[in-house]
Amino acid sequence: MRISPELRRKLISVAVVSTALLTAAPASVAVAQEPAPRPAAVPAAQTEAAPGVRAERLIVGYKSGATEAESNKAAAADAASKAEKTGEEIDFQRRLGTGAALVELGTNPTRASVADVVAQYQADPQVAYVVPDRLNKPTAVTPNDTEYGKQWDLFESTAGMNVPGAWDTTTGTGVTVAVIDTGYVTHSDLAANIVGGYDFISDTAVSVDGNGRDSNPADPGDWYNANECGAGIPASTSSWHGTHVAGTIAAATNNGKGIAGIAHGAKISPVRVLGKCGGYDSDIIDAITWASGGSVSGVPANTNVAKVINMSLGGGGACSSATQSAINGAVSRGTSVVVAAGNENTNASSSSPANCGNVITVAATNRAGSRASYSNYGSVVDISAPGGETRTTANGILSTLNSGSKTPSSENYTYYQGTSMATPHVAGLAALMKSANSALTPAQIESAIKANARALPGTCSGGCGAGLADAAKTVQAVKGGSSTGTTFSSTTAVAIPDNGAAVESPVSVTGRSGNAPSALQVGVDITHTYRGDLVIDLVAPDGSAYRLKSAASDSADNVNTTYTVNASSEVANGTWKLRVQDTAAQDTGTLNGWKLTF
């Protein structure tokens, strides 16, 4: 038998502080336990909202212990009281993550009316501060890189990947991308973002650098003579392929020269597996393992573990068990593996590693947003990205290169085309996402890229995955704690019966496209003594339920927090529900409201 709530509170009162320190409490509870802000001689908060300031929204911080600091109803009632006193329109909007309240004034308030409202809040002994909710502007500007104007693939509205819009949130800082390719030839527009890699080519006939595996991933050139790589195969100059790929991902940006990298805050670890005539599976398998933090016999531990691997390479045939095992190992260690669909204008199901599982397979689009003429296609393709077509040179993908026809010479920039060029666009996007939200798993990254893609502006026969990758939309969808997306909410109070049946509150979502994000924010405001009795679920439009909170021995009151749900498998539009059930006797409560932020 459970004791009464009153006696229980008396018995646990001594342990409240220690329990709060050990329990993962909602943000609002943590805020309530913080000491009240120490007043300055002239409170800075008051000077920020001094008379004469014009604002349409105010942020109000209540002192610890104030009812308004914990209850949305109380904060709303306080706003209504101050509206009555001032004769101005004042509406409580929502609770911020810090516990402060956001209130909105009427349309186009005058400076005098704002001053009156501010004065009312300042005079309230329960208010710690009141400041204007200032409108910030994006700090990102068009990069000053001299060749940026030629990078249509990043910014053009027709078929660009909408990359600049993501830079206001992140540039990839803190993420390393392993480029498993031909290695790296020195380039001043890349050097600042290069970290240690490795040369995994064990056959000296392929490596052409005079030795086998070593810690130097420098690209000596992969040129070959006619028939040297097979009967009838013509001669080729050195491609400097890995350097071109690396530049698309992370060329230095805003440095007054060259191009801009998609994730220019990230680092590149060059991992050399391709040399003269190509590279062996065995070397590539070891490279995947090492780059993702796995152990490879005879090779030192990797001190620059990559959370994203780019493999703009491939060959014919099925995905081998050996290659699949290496990929699975990398993904299990938290590394996303992004691969090229291939350039044979055929079904990518016949190209490996494009047809492997646990990878993000990328097809290429041209400047019009149609599938590039050479790009592979099919059901194994996950996403499309700009790969260019150089029949018109400026329609290719411009990136870092070297002018040497055989061995390294002077650095330059060259247009290339291929799924090899499309793949680093998506690898760069994955780096941006991981930087914006480090908790994302490879599966969540893949799901979010697909869910936030836009329809191809052009045409695609055969299948081009979820569409054209959209960097800004995808990063916005996954960034941690986002509150700037579109919000759908319910403020209708629903009584929660004591130890009774579950109750539900609906929210209708409209006007969205595609699926919900992999980091859907679910804000919940519940008044309930002994919240450990509660079980809370988010119910998707198709009836799928996502457990937000289970019953537990948590004696604290109320649930006022935001949950993050991977809802990327759910269609966004439709009726979503919050389901709440009290599973034990002697406590009742109210679901005051809840919201979904996309």
MOCOR-V289184 format. One record per backbone hydrogen bond with DSSP energy under -0.5 kcal/mol. NH is the residue of the N-H (numbers start at 0). CO is the residue of the C=O. E is the energy in kcal/mol with one decimal. If there is no record, write none. Layout:
BEGIN
nh=NH co=CO e=E
nh=NH co=CO e=E
END
This chain:
BEGIN
nh=7 co=3 e=-2.6
nh=8 co=4 e=-2.3
nh=9 co=5 e=-1.6
nh=10 co=6 e=-2.3
nh=11 co=7 e=-1.8
nh=12 co=8 e=-1.0
nh=14 co=11 e=-1.1
nh=15 co=12 e=-1.0
nh=18 co=14 e=-2.6
nh=19 co=15 e=-2.4
nh=20 co=16 e=-1.6
nh=21 co=17 e=-1.2
nh=22 co=18 e=-1.7
nh=24 co=22 e=-1.9
nh=27 co=559 e=-1.4
nh=28 co=25 e=-0.7
nh=29 co=25 e=-1.9
nh=30 co=26 e=-2.4
nh=31 co=27 e=-1.9
nh=32 co=28 e=-1.2
nh=33 co=29 e=-0.6
nh=33 co=30 e=-1.3
nh=46 co=42 e=-1.7
nh=47 co=43 e=-1.9
nh=48 co=44 e=-0.9
nh=49 co=46 e=-1.1
nh=51 co=110 e=-0.6
nh=52 co=49 e=-1.8
nh=54 co=52 e=-0.5
nh=57 co=102 e=-2.8
nh=58 co=130 e=-3.3
nh=59 co=57 e=-0.6
nh=59 co=100 e=-3.3
nh=60 co=58 e=-0.5
nh=60 co=128 e=-2.6
nh=61 co=59 e=-0.6
nh=62 co=125 e=-3.0
nh=65 co=62 e=-2.1
nh=68 co=65 e=-1.4
nh=69 co=66 e=-1.6
nh=70 co=66 e=-2.3
nh=71 co=69 e=-0.6
nh=74 co=70 e=-2.1
nh=75 co=71 e=-2.5
nh=76 co=72 e=-2.4
nh=77 co=73 e=-2.3
nh=78 co=74 e=-2.1
nh=79 co=75 e=-2.2
nh=80 co=76 e=-2.2
nh=81 co=77 e=-2.3
nh=82 co=78 e=-1.9
nh=83 co=79 e=-1.9
nh=84 co=80 e=-1.7
nh=85 co=81 e=-2.0
nh=86 co=82 e=-2.2
nh=87 co=82 e=-0.6
nh=89 co=87 e=-0.6
nh=90 co=103 e=-2.6
nh=92 co=101 e=-3.4
nh=93 co=101 e=-1.0
nh=95 co=99 e=-3.1
nh=98 co=95 e=-1.7
nh=100 co=59 e=-3.3
nh=101 co=93 e=-2.6
nh=102 co=57 e=-2.8
nh=102 co=100 e=-0.6
nh=103 co=90 e=-3.1
nh=104 co=55 e=-3.2
nh=105 co=88 e=-0.8
nh=108 co=105 e=-0.8
nh=113 co=109 e=-2.2
nh=114 co=110 e=-2.3
nh=115 co=111 e=-2.0
nh=116 co=112 e=-2.0
nh=117 co=113 e=-2.8
nh=118 co=114 e=-2.4
nh=119 co=115 e=-1.9
nh=120 co=116 e=-2.0
nh=121 co=117 e=-2.7
nh=122 co=118 e=-1.8
nh=123 co=120 e=-1.1
nh=124 co=122 e=-0.5
nh=126 co=123 e=-1.9
nh=127 co=60 e=-3.0
nh=127 co=125 e=-0.5
nh=128 co=60 e=-1.8
nh=130 co=58 e=-2.3
nh=132 co=56 e=-2.7
nh=133 co=131 e=-1.5
nh=135 co=133 e=-0.7
nh=146 co=257 e=-3.1
nh=147 co=144 e=-1.8
nh=149 co=146 e=-1.9
nh=150 co=147 e=-2.3
nh=151 co=149 e=-1.5
nh=153 co=150 e=-2.1
nh=154 co=150 e=-1.0
nh=155 co=151 e=-2.1
nh=159 co=155 e=-2.0
nh=160 co=152 e=-2.3
nh=162 co=153 e=-2.5
nh=165 co=162 e=-2.3
nh=166 co=162 e=-0.9
nh=166 co=163 e=-0.8
nh=168 co=165 e=-1.6
nh=169 co=165 e=-2.2
nh=173 co=264 e=-0.6
nh=174 co=171 e=-1.7
nh=176 co=266 e=-3.1
nh=177 co=175 e=-0.5
nh=177 co=307 e=-2.7
nh=178 co=176 e=-0.6
nh=178 co=268 e=-1.8
nh=179 co=177 e=-0.9
nh=179 co=309 e=-2.0
nh=180 co=178 e=-1.0
nh=180 co=270 e=-2.2
nh=183 co=216 e=-1.7
nh=189 co=186 e=-1.9
nh=190 co=186 e=-2.2
nh=192 co=189 e=-2.4
nh=193 co=190 e=-1.5
nh=194 co=267 e=-2.8
nh=197 co=269 e=-1.5
nh=198 co=213 e=-2.9
nh=199 co=197 e=-0.7
nh=199 co=271 e=-2.7
nh=201 co=199 e=-0.7
nh=203 co=201 e=-0.6
nh=205 co=202 e=-1.2
nh=206 co=202 e=-2.4
nh=207 co=203 e=-1.9
nh=213 co=198 e=-1.5
nh=216 co=214 e=-0.7
nh=218 co=183 e=-1.6
nh=219 co=217 e=-0.7
nh=223 co=235 e=-2.1
nh=226 co=232 e=-3.4
nh=227 co=224 e=-1.7
nh=229 co=226 e=-0.9
nh=232 co=229 e=-2.0
nh=233 co=231 e=-0.6
nh=235 co=223 e=-2.5
nh=237 co=404 e=-2.9
nh=243 co=239 e=-1.6
nh=244 co=240 e=-2.3
nh=245 co=241 e=-2.3
nh=246 co=242 e=-1.9
nh=247 co=243 e=-1.5
nh=248 co=244 e=-1.5
nh=249 co=245 e=-2.9
nh=250 co=246 e=-1.9
nh=251 co=188 e=-3.0
nh=260 co=250 e=-1.3
nh=261 co=247 e=-2.4
nh=262 co=248 e=-3.5
nh=263 co=260 e=-0.9
nh=264 co=170 e=-3.5
nh=265 co=170 e=-0.7
nh=265 co=262 e=-2.2
nh=266 co=174 e=-2.3
nh=267 co=192 e=-3.4
nh=268 co=176 e=-2.5
nh=269 co=194 e=-0.7
nh=269 co=267 e=-0.7
nh=270 co=178 e=-2.4
nh=271 co=197 e=-2.7
nh=271 co=269 e=-0.5
nh=272 co=180 e=-3.2
nh=272 co=270 e=-0.5
nh=273 co=180 e=-2.2
nh=274 co=277 e=-3.1
nh=275 co=205 e=-2.4
nh=276 co=221 e=-0.5
nh=277 co=274 e=-1.7
nh=283 co=279 e=-2.0
nh=284 co=280 e=-3.2
nh=285 co=281 e=-1.8
nh=286 co=282 e=-2.1
nh=287 co=283 e=-2.5
nh=288 co=284 e=-2.1
nh=289 co=285 e=-2.8
nh=290 co=286 e=-2.7
nh=291 co=287 e=-1.5
nh=292 co=289 e=-1.7
nh=293 co=288 e=-3.0
nh=298 co=295 e=-2.1
nh=305 co=290 e=-2.9
nh=306 co=175 e=-1.7
nh=307 co=175 e=-1.2
nh=308 co=335 e=-2.9
nh=309 co=177 e=-3.0
nh=310 co=308 e=-0.5
nh=310 co=337 e=-2.8
nh=312 co=310 e=-1.4
nh=314 co=351 e=-2.7
nh=316 co=349 e=-1.7
nh=323 co=319 e=-2.6
nh=324 co=320 e=-2.2
nh=325 co=321 e=-1.6
nh=326 co=322 e=-2.3
nh=327 co=323 e=-2.9
nh=328 co=324 e=-2.1
nh=329 co=325 e=-2.1
nh=330 co=326 e=-2.6
nh=331 co=327 e=-2.3
nh=332 co=328 e=-1.1
nh=332 co=329 e=-0.6
nh=333 co=330 e=-1.9
nh=334 co=329 e=-2.1
nh=335 co=306 e=-2.5
nh=337 co=308 e=-3.0
nh=337 co=335 e=-0.6
nh=338 co=359 e=-2.5
nh=339 co=310 e=-1.6
nh=340 co=361 e=-2.4
nh=344 co=373 e=-2.2
nh=347 co=376 e=-3.7
nh=349 co=346 e=-1.8
nh=350 co=347 e=-2.0
nh=351 co=314 e=-3.2
nh=354 co=350 e=-1.7
nh=355 co=352 e=-1.9
nh=359 co=336 e=-2.5
nh=360 co=358 e=-0.7
nh=361 co=338 e=-2.3
nh=362 co=382 e=-2.3
nh=364 co=384 e=-1.9
nh=365 co=369 e=-2.5
nh=368 co=365 e=-1.8
nh=370 co=458 e=-2.9
nh=371 co=363 e=-2.5
nh=374 co=371 e=-1.1
nh=375 co=341 e=-2.5
nh=376 co=345 e=-1.7
nh=377 co=462 e=-2.0
nh=380 co=377 e=-1.5
nh=381 co=360 e=-2.1
nh=382 co=360 e=-1.8
nh=383 co=466 e=-2.5
nh=384 co=362 e=-1.9
nh=386 co=364 e=-2.8
nh=387 co=364 e=-2.0
nh=388 co=394 e=-1.5
nh=391 co=388 e=-0.7
nh=392 co=390 e=-0.5
nh=394 co=391 e=-2.8
nh=395 co=392 e=-2.2
nh=396 co=415 e=-3.2
nh=397 co=395 e=-0.6
nh=398 co=413 e=-1.7
nh=400 co=411 e=-2.7
nh=402 co=409 e=-3.2
nh=405 co=406 e=-0.5
nh=411 co=400 e=-2.0
nh=413 co=398 e=-2.1
nh=415 co=396 e=-2.2
nh=417 co=386 e=-1.1
nh=420 co=417 e=-1.1
nh=421 co=417 e=-1.3
nh=422 co=418 e=-2.3
nh=423 co=419 e=-0.8
nh=424 co=420 e=-0.6
nh=424 co=421 e=-0.8
nh=425 co=421 e=-1.2
nh=425 co=422 e=-0.6
nh=426 co=422 e=-2.3
nh=427 co=423 e=-2.4
nh=428 co=424 e=-1.7
nh=429 co=425 e=-2.6
nh=430 co=426 e=-1.9
nh=431 co=427 e=-2.1
nh=432 co=428 e=-2.5
nh=433 co=429 e=-2.5
nh=434 co=430 e=-2.1
nh=435 co=431 e=-2.2
nh=436 co=432 e=-2.1
nh=439 co=436 e=-1.8
nh=444 co=440 e=-2.5
nh=445 co=441 e=-2.4
nh=446 co=442 e=-2.4
nh=447 co=443 e=-2.6
nh=448 co=444 e=-2.2
nh=449 co=445 e=-2.0
nh=450 co=446 e=-3.0
nh=451 co=447 e=-1.7
nh=452 co=449 e=-1.3
nh=453 co=467 e=-2.4
nh=457 co=368 e=-1.8
nh=465 co=381 e=-2.4
nh=466 co=463 e=-0.9
nh=467 co=453 e=-2.8
nh=468 co=383 e=-2.5
nh=468 co=466 e=-0.5
nh=470 co=160 e=-2.8
nh=470 co=468 e=-0.5
nh=471 co=161 e=-1.4
nh=473 co=469 e=-2.0
nh=474 co=470 e=-2.7
nh=475 co=471 e=-2.2
nh=476 co=472 e=-1.7
nh=477 co=473 e=-1.3
nh=478 co=474 e=-1.7
nh=479 co=435 e=-1.4
nh=481 co=478 e=-1.3
nh=487 co=595 e=-2.6
nh=489 co=593 e=-2.6
nh=492 co=490 e=-0.6
nh=493 co=590 e=-2.1
nh=495 co=588 e=-3.0
nh=496 co=494 e=-0.7
nh=498 co=583 e=-0.8
nh=499 co=496 e=-1.1
nh=502 co=579 e=-2.9
nh=504 co=577 e=-1.8
nh=506 co=575 e=-2.9
nh=508 co=506 e=-0.6
nh=508 co=573 e=-3.0
nh=509 co=507 e=-0.5
nh=515 co=566 e=-0.7
nh=515 co=569 e=-2.9
nh=519 co=516 e=-0.8
nh=519 co=564 e=-2.4
nh=520 co=596 e=-1.8
nh=521 co=519 e=-0.5
nh=521 co=562 e=-3.1
nh=522 co=520 e=-0.6
nh=522 co=594 e=-2.1
nh=523 co=560 e=-3.1
nh=524 co=592 e=-2.0
nh=525 co=558 e=-3.4
nh=526 co=589 e=-2.7
nh=527 co=525 e=-0.6
nh=528 co=587 e=-0.9
nh=529 co=554 e=-0.6
nh=530 co=555 e=-3.0
nh=531 co=553 e=-2.2
nh=532 co=529 e=-1.9
nh=533 co=530 e=-2.0
nh=534 co=580 e=-2.1
nh=535 co=548 e=-2.3
nh=536 co=578 e=-2.6
nh=537 co=545 e=-2.8
nh=538 co=536 e=-0.5
nh=538 co=576 e=-3.3
nh=539 co=537 e=-0.6
nh=539 co=543 e=-3.2
nh=542 co=539 e=-2.3
nh=545 co=537 e=-3.1
nh=546 co=544 e=-0.5
nh=547 co=535 e=-2.5
nh=548 co=535 e=-2.0
nh=551 co=531 e=-2.4
nh=553 co=551 e=-1.9
nh=554 co=552 e=-0.6
nh=557 co=527 e=-3.2
nh=558 co=525 e=-2.4
nh=560 co=523 e=-1.4
nh=562 co=521 e=-2.9
nh=564 co=519 e=-2.5
nh=566 co=516 e=-1.7
nh=566 co=564 e=-1.3
nh=569 co=566 e=-2.1
nh=571 co=513 e=-2.1
nh=573 co=508 e=-2.4
nh=575 co=506 e=-2.8
nh=575 co=573 e=-0.7
nh=576 co=538 e=-2.4
nh=577 co=504 e=-2.3
nh=578 co=536 e=-3.0
nh=578 co=576 e=-0.6
nh=579 co=502 e=-2.7
nh=580 co=534 e=-2.1
nh=582 co=532 e=-2.3
nh=582 co=580 e=-0.6
nh=588 co=495 e=-1.5
nh=589 co=526 e=-2.8
nh=590 co=493 e=-3.1
nh=591 co=524 e=-1.7
nh=591 co=589 e=-1.0
nh=592 co=524 e=-1.4
nh=593 co=489 e=-1.9
nh=594 co=522 e=-2.1
nh=595 co=487 e=-3.2
nh=596 co=520 e=-2.4
nh=597 co=485 e=-3.1
nh=597 co=595 e=-0.5
END
